[in-house]
Amino acid sequence: MQRKSFGKMQCPIARSLERVGEWWSILILRDAFHGLTRFDQFQKSLDIAPNMLTRRLNALVASGLLERRRYSARPPRFEYVLTERGQDFRPVLLALLAWGNKHFAPEGASVVVVDTETGKPVDAVLVDRASGAPLVAPRFRTAAGPAADEQTRRRHAPPTAM
């Protein structure tokens, strides 16, 4: 069965899912943030089939999240390192971590985010860079951007008052 492509949709969430929406991709990126770079390291960490890992690594390279670099000429061997675009995915991973701890860890958190200076756990939240205010409703909502088509403008129109 052919999977629908989200790459041409106006929605930035759909376009992002086109690049990282397959769960192996997110776990590969997680492991890359932990310093893994080589095929065998990813395979061992994830217990993933080699053909699936090859497909996911190639897709992450094609999407510009990882860069493939040769580290051995004979035999040819490659490592996979995060690009700037890949590095920018870190807050998404941290948001997933916080959300997972809050909603899907009845036994308690197995991984937390800590302040490296104090060693104390932090409560990760998404904030507005200018004001520092948490991005919660009703103060913040989505709105159509300058490149939005008519359907996107309708979907993100401000609610009408009754």
C-alpha positions in Angstrom: 0.0 0.0 0.0 1.4 3.4 -1.0 1.7 5.9 1.8 0.3 9.4 1.2 2.9 12.1 0.9 2.6 15.2 3.1 5.5 17.1 1.4 3.4 19.4 -0.7 0.8 20.3 2.0 0.6 23.8 3.3 0.8 22.7 6.9 4.3 22.9 8.4 3.4 20.0 10.8 2.5 17.8 7.8 5.7 18.8 5.9 7.8 18.0 9.0 6.1 14.6 9.4 7.1 13.9 5.8 10.7 14.1 7.0 10.5 12.5 10.5 7.0 11.0 10.9 8.2 7.4 10.7 9.0 6.4 14.3 12.4 4.8 13.4 13.5 8.2 12.1 12.8 10.0 15.4 14.6 7.2 17.3 17.6 7.4 14.9 17.7 11.2 15.5 17.5 10.6 19.3 20.4 8.3 19.1 22.4 10.7 17.0 21.9 13.3 19.7 23.4 10.7 22.1 26.5 10.6 19.9 25.9 7.6 17.7 27.1 8.0 14.2 27.8 4.6 12.7 25.4 2.1 11.1 26.3 -0.7 13.5 25.8 1.6 16.5 22.3 2.5 15.3 21.5 -1.1 14.5 22.6 -2.3 17.9 20.8 0.5 19.8 17.5 0.1 18.0 17.5 -3.6 17.1 16.3 -2.6 13.6 16.6 -4.6 10.4 19.5 -3.5 8.3 17.3 -2.8 5.2 15.0 -0.6 7.3 17.9 1.2 8.9 19.4 1.9 5.5 16.1 3.3 4.2 15.6 5.5 7.2 19.2 6.8 7.2 19.0 7.5 3.4 15.7 9.4 4.0 17.2 11.5 6.8 20.2 12.3 4.6 17.9 13.3 1.7 15.9 15.5 4.1 19.0 17.3 5.2 18.8 16.1 8.9 21.9 13.9 8.7 25.0 14.2 6.7 26.8 11.0 5.4 30.6 11.2 5.8 33.1 8.6 4.8 35.4 7.6 7.6 37.1 4.6 5.9 38.2 4.2 2.3 38.9 0.5 2.4 36.4 -0.9 3.0 34.2 2.2 2.3 32.5 3.0 5.6 30.3 6.0 6.5 29.1 7.8 9.5 26.0 9.9 9.9 26.2 13.2 11.7 23.5 15.8 12.5 23.3 18.8 10.2 22.2 22.2 11.4 18.7 21.2 10.4 19.1 18.0 12.4 20.4 19.9 15.4 17.3 22.1 15.2 15.2 19.0 15.9 16.4 18.8 19.5 13.6 20.9 21.0 11.1 18.6 19.3 12.7 15.6 21.0 12.7 17.3 24.3 9.1 18.2 24.0 8.2 14.6 23.2 10.3 13.5 26.2 8.4 15.9 28.5 5.0 14.9 27.0 5.8 11.2 27.3 6.9 11.6 30.9 3.7 13.5 31.8 1.2 11.2 30.0 2.8 7.7 29.4 5.1 7.0 32.4 2.9 5.7 35.2 6.0 4.2 36.8 7.8 7.6 36.8 10.2 9.3 34.4 13.1 7.1 33.2 14.7 10.1 31.4 14.6 13.7 32.5 16.1 17.0 31.2 18.6 18.5 33.7 20.4 21.7 34.1 24.1 20.9 33.5 25.2 23.5 36.0 23.1 22.4 38.9 22.2 18.8 37.9 18.6 19.6 38.9 15.7 18.4 36.6 14.0 21.1 34.6 10.4 21.4 33.5 10.7 21.8 29.7 8.1 24.1 28.2 7.9 25.9 24.8 8.0 29.7 25.3 7.8 32.8 23.2 11.4 34.0 22.7 10.4 37.7 23.0 8.3 37.6 26.1 9.4 34.3 27.7 5.7 33.4 28.1 4.7 29.8 27.8 2.9 29.1 24.5 -0.5 28.2 25.9 -4.0 29.0 25.0 -5.9 31.3 25.0 -3.0 33.8 24.8 -1.4 32.0 21.9 -3.0 30.3 18.9 -2.0 29.4 15.4 -2.6 31.8 12.5 -2.2 31.8 8.8 1.2 33.0 7.6 2.0 35.1 4.6 2.3 32.1 2.2 -1.0 30.5 3.3 -3.5 29.4 0.7 -7.2 30.0 1.2 -7.9 26.7 2.9 -5.1 27.3 5.4 -6.4 30.8 6.0 -9.9 29.4 6.8 -8.6 26.7 9.1 -6.5 29.2 11.1 -9.0 32.1 11.1 -9.6 33.7 14.5 -12.7 32.3 16.2 -15.8 34.4 15.6 -17.6 36.0 18.6 -21.1 34.9 19.3 
